[in-house]
């Protein structure tokens, strides 16, 4: 009997795998349903009403400015101290330009597929990455804690082959869930945009960008699944993976973030792992340091910036997978199995 098919069948029959997968899919479905009911399609009547509200807001700003300018001139004429309430030149009190008060501020929430769908792929990848991590850790962790791994090695003594076959079966199962879920995610939000928003201006370039982001999301799920599997194999228990990630995220990342902030380190977010995961999904993140002022020709202060790209994130994720999985394989080969 094929070891791969046996492991794949065992993975699909585990109740924990089924319940965890179902929970993840239910959460994803809840997100789609929630977005559907919190958005609505904008019609001509709503646009006209929003334009009237924008005009009313502008008129209110004009009246307020006139009142404040008159009060400023009276205070200047009477010599009353303004305590910084009014500028030295009362003519500076003026309403904002009409085009700065936009009608879209007064419109209800609507789902524009082109502008918004890219953002939804981040929670999609995050939820399934968490599901994959926990399932991966439990899949091999249960084998170690129940003694199933030792029994398996009695008739399949090739340790690395056994461990890598288990990993291959795990990733096959995760992809069998993730890929259809991604297709349904696209279809679900297309339906949301059709009935509760807009699907206009969708070009082949936009679709290509969305698909590439989705591929990066699937890759992130595979990476976290592999890391959960490797950590549990290293510790011979599911708790090793779960405890390890809690230690890294809560103690390491949260504590490190506070320490770096107290030390005044520039671009402290560049030392935190979630930043690189987000950069991987969004292609680039720009960090800003407002303590460093770069004066422009017009005297404007702009913060110093630092870009973190998806290429840098890919290096970090690749190194992490190679190191952790390599350590699991080395431990599997070297240690006493008993």
N, C-alpha and C positions, 0 to 999 in steps of 0.2 A: 504494500500500500504506500502511496506517495506521502512523504512527510509533510509536504507543503499543503496538499489537500486535507490531510488530517488536521493540521494546525488551523487552516482556514475554517474548517467545519467546527472545530472546538471554539474558535473565536466567535463565530456566529451563534453558537448554542449557549454561550455564557449569558446568564440572566443580567449580570452587571453590564455587559456590553449592550444588550438590548435596551435596558432601562436608561443608561447614560445617553445612548444614541437618540432614543425617543425624547428624552428631556431636552437635548440640544436642538432637535428639530422642532419641538413645541415652542421653545424660546424664539427660534428664527421665525416661525409662523406668527407668533404673537407680535413680533416687531413689524412684520408686513401688515398685519391687521390693524395694529395701532397707528401706523403711518396712514393707512387708508382712511380711517375714521377721523383723523386729526387734520386732514387736508380737504380741500374742495376745489372744484373747477371754477375758474374766474370767467364771468360773462361780461357782456358789454355794460349791463346795468351796474354791476359792481365797480367796473372801471370808472364809469361816469361819477358814481357816488364818491369814490376815492379821490377823484380830481376835485370835486366840490369840497371835500374835507381838507385837501391840501390847500386850496384857495382860502378857505376859512382860517386855517392855521396861519397862513401868510398874513391875512388881514389882521388877525390877533397880534402877530408880531409887529406889524406896522403901528397899530394903536399903542401897544406897550412901549415901543421905541419913542413915539412922539411924547407920551406921558413922561417917560424917564428923561428925555432931553429937555422938556419944559421944566421939570423939577430940578434938573442939573443947572439950567440957566438961572432959575430963581435962587438956588443956593449960592451960585457964584455972585449974583448981583447983591444978595444980602450979606455976603461974606461969611456964611455959615459953614463951619468945617464939615467936610463930607466923610471924613474918616476912611478915605479910600473907596467910597461907594461910587463916586463919579470920576471919570477921567479929567485931565486938565482941559481938554478941548471937548466941549459938549457935543460938537458936531460928529464926533466919533460914534456916538450912540445912534445906530442905524439898524434897520431890520436886515436879515440875511437876504441874499438874492433869491428871487422867486424860484429859480431852477434848483436851488439847494433843498427845497421842501418837496420831496418826491411823493407821487401818488401811491407808490407801492408800499409806503409805510402804513397806509390805511387799508390795505387789502388783507383778507384772511389768508392763512397759510395755504399754499398750493404746491404740489410736487412737480417740479420741472425736471424731467428725466435727464436732460443733458447737463444741467447745472448741479444736480443733487445726487444722482445715482452713485457716482464715484465714492461719495462719502459713506454710503451704506455698505460698501464692500469691506470696510474696516471692522465694524462689529460682526459681520458675517465670518470673516477670517478669525477674529478673536474668539468667538463662541466655539467654532469647530476646532480651533487649536487647543482650547481648554479641554474639550471633549476628547480629542485625540490624545492629549497628554495623560489624562486620567485613565483612559482605556488602555493605553500602551503600558503605563506603569502597573495597572492591575493585571493585565494579561500575563506578563512574565513574573510579576511579583507573587502572584498566587501560586505559580509553578514552584517557586523556590520555597515558599512558606509551608506548602502542603507536602513537599517531598516529591512532587510529580517530575521535577527536572531530573532528580537522581534516578528515578525509575526509567525515564526516557533514555538516559545515557547508558543504561545497561544493554539496550539493544541497538542504540545508535551512538556509539562511543566517540564519534567525531564532534567534538564540543563546538567548535566554531561553526561548522555546518549546521548543527542543530540551532544554535542561537540566531544565526543569520537567516535560516529558513523561517523561524518564528517571526523575526522582524519583517521578512518579505510578506508573510501571510497577514501580519498586522497592517502593514502599509497598503496592501491590496484591499483589505476590508475597509480601511479608512477612506481610500480613494473611491471605493464602490459606493460610499455614502456621500462623500464630499462633492464629487462631480455632478451627480444628479441634483443634489441640493443647490449647487451653483446655478444650474440651468433653471431650476424652479425659482431661485432668487431673482434671476434676470426677468423671468416671465411674470413673477408676482409684482415686481415694481414697475414693469411695463404696463401691467393692468392698472396699478395705482395711478400712474401718470396718465393713462388713457381716460380713466373715469374721474380722477380727482386732481388733475393737473394738466401737463402739456408734454407732448412728445415731439415738438417742433425742433427743426434745425439739427436733426440727427444725421450726421454724415458718416461715411465709411471710416474717416479718421477718428471720429469720436468713438465709434464701435470698437475700432482696433485698440484704442486707449483703454476702454473698459475691459476688453477681453484680456489685455496684458496685465491690468491690475488684478483681475480675477485669477489669472495664472499665478501671480505672485502670492495671492491669498492662499491658493491651494498649496503652493510650495511652503508657505509658513505653517500650514496645518501639518504637512509631512515632517517638517523640521521639529516641531514641538512634540509630535507623536514619537519620533525617534529619540528625542532627548528623554522623554518620560520613560520609554522602554529601557534605555541604556542606564539611567539612574537607578531604576528598580532592580535591574540585573546586577549592578554594582553592589547595591546594598542587600541583595537577596530578599527584598521585601518591598511591597507597595509603599509603605510608610517612608522608605528612604527617599523615593522620588517626591512624594507630597511634602514631606518635611523639608527636603532640600530646596524645593521651589519656594516654600513659605519663608525659609531662612534667607534665601537670596533676595526675594522681593520685599519682605517686610524689614528684616534686619539690615541686609546689605544695601538695597536700593533706597528705602525710606530713610534709614539712618545715615547712609552716605550722602543723600541729598541734603539733609539738615546740616551735616558737618561741612559740606562744601559751601553751603549758603552762609554759614557762620564764619567760615574762613574767607569769604569774599572771593572765591574762585570764579574767574571769568568763564562764562558758558558752562555752568555746572551741569546742565542737562546733557551735555556731551558725554558725561561719565555714567549715564543711566541707561540700562538696557531697553526700557520701553521707548526711548527716543529713537533707537535704531530700528525697532520693529515698526514704528509709525513711519519712519523715513523709507523703509522698505516698501510699505504699502502706498505711500503718497509720492514716491520718487525723490522728493527732496524736502527737507525741513530747514528753515532759516532761524537760527538762534540769534537773539539780540541782547546786547549788553548796554543798558541805558546809563551805566556809570561811566562809560567812555563816550564822550561827546565829540563827534566829528562835525565841525562847523562847516557849513556850505558857504558859497559866495554871497548868499543873501543873509547870512547870519543865522540860518536855521540849524538846529541841533539834531543830528541823526545818530542813532546808536551804532556801535560797531556790530558787525554781523559775522556769523559763521554758518556755512552750509554743510549739512550732512546729507549725503546722497544715498540712493538705493545701492549703488556700487559699493560704497563703504559698508553699508549694512550687510550686503551679501558676503563680504569677506568675514565679518564678525560672526555671522550665522554659520558659515561654512567651517570656520575654525572651531566654533563651539561644538558642532556636530562631530567633527573629526576627532577632537580631543575626548569628548565624553563617550562616544561610541567606541573609539579606540581603547579607552581605559576599560570599558566593559568587556571588550573582546580579549584584552590582555589578561584581565582578572579571570575570565572564563578559562583561558588556556593554562594559567599558572597555578591557580589555587586548588586546594583539595576539595573535591566534591563529595560531601558525606553528610 
